[in-house]
Amino acid sequence: MTPETALDITQWVVSEGLKGSSETEILTGFCQRLVGEGVPLMRANLSQPTLHPIIGGHNFIWWRDEEAAVEEDWQRSFSREGVKASRIPFSYMSSENLWRMRHRLGPDDPPSGFPLLERFRARGGTDYFALGTAFGEGRRLGPADRVLSSWLSDAAAGFDDHHIAVIEKLAQPLALTVKSASAHRIAHSVIATYLGADAGRRVLGGEILRGSGETIRAALWYCDLQGFTKIADTTPRDRLLAMLDDYFECMVTTVHEHGGQVLKFMGDGVLAIFQGDPVAESCDAALDAADRLLRRMAAVTARRAAESLPVTGFRVALHLGDVMYGNIGARDRLDFTVVGPAVNEVSRIEAMCRSLDQTLVISQAFAEAAGRSRERLVSLGRYALRGVRRPQELFTLFTEAEDEAPISPAA
């Protein structure tokens, strides 16, 4: 490969990064260009740790006999029963702080000590070369501090010195381009995790001016746990956090499955919105989610009780109203959330669950706007809410029990 050709490949890699091509697209094109220039490449893998609450990192794998590279993610708690991390090449390199590793895999070469490489040998691989490219301290995003790459040849003689030199030279612009793509991916995943998918999309789209936003009509969902203060006083921290994670996982999963958006956790409570057109669909989705949550939470509580873990109850309020959805806060600390009288009212409605002995309480505005769900509601009577000028009728949901009793904490 001539210096001019290497420069052409470098420029192509940079241009793909500027275009926003995915890591798999970049790796596919890169490897095809190397093969076209005579590098005897059979397989390549780019691997990078990432900043994500569940995913530990990404592998981008290319085989010459396959159409395109593919992505394989590994979990943050990655482990394989019976296989030590030290027997996985990249894990071994990280643990030993190695930035370069090579193993000949020809029929007369000794065993590598890595099961993966022996599988490559059986598939016809003859030479394995792995390389690490580190990022500077000031440009790391948590564990995403490096790109590890591996290159497998099936030529009888493996890679020659020129091939290795070419790979080492081009690995740096390739790693920089992958870092750019991964930084964009990390930004989206982190901001969606902490703000929610829609709010995160809006913020990354440029909606960051303090006081900016829009008025929307949405179904509001507010759910909190019962007796949490007392439980917190008597439960060790780790068990308490594990309990919150169990119950919050149930709440958030249910909201998301029904098209809602979790906006924030408030102590032991969750605020979410359901927004759709027509409004009746938002109400139907919110009520379906609440109905599903009642059963899921019962299952979580039963499982935890069977394991002698702390358990708690919960309450849900549903309301409908106009809210301002946007940026609220100080110049250097903003929150993308909803504000307005309806947000205060849904918390007042949730407070009525206790006095009415109900797990789910629904506002009059929500009931009047509900579509197909309207016939599933039963009136609890008319009540004055603290801080709300006019009394209103409150509702709950019929159970599927034969006696059609309203849902109560004992149900």
Secondary structure, DSSP 8 states (H G I E B T S, - for coil): --HHHHHHHHHHHHHHHHHT--HHHHHHHHHHHHHHTT---SEEEEEEE---SSEEEEEEEEETTSSS-EEEEEETT--BTTB-GGGSHHHHHHHHT-SEEEEE-STTS---S-HHHHHHHHTT--EEEEEEEE--GGG-BTTB-EEEEEEEE-STT---HHHHHHHHHHHHHHHHHHHHHHHHHHHHHHHHHHH-HHHHHHHHTT---TT-EEEEEEEEEEEEETTHHHHHHHS-HHHHHHHHHHHHHHHHHHHHHTT-EEEEEETTEEEEEE--SSHHHHHHHHHHHHHHHHHHHHHHHHHHHHTT-----EEEEEEEEEEEEEEEEETTEEEEEEESHHHHHHHHHHHHHHHHT-SEEE-HHHHHH-STTGGGEEEEEEE--TT-SS-EEEEEEB-SSTT--B--TT-
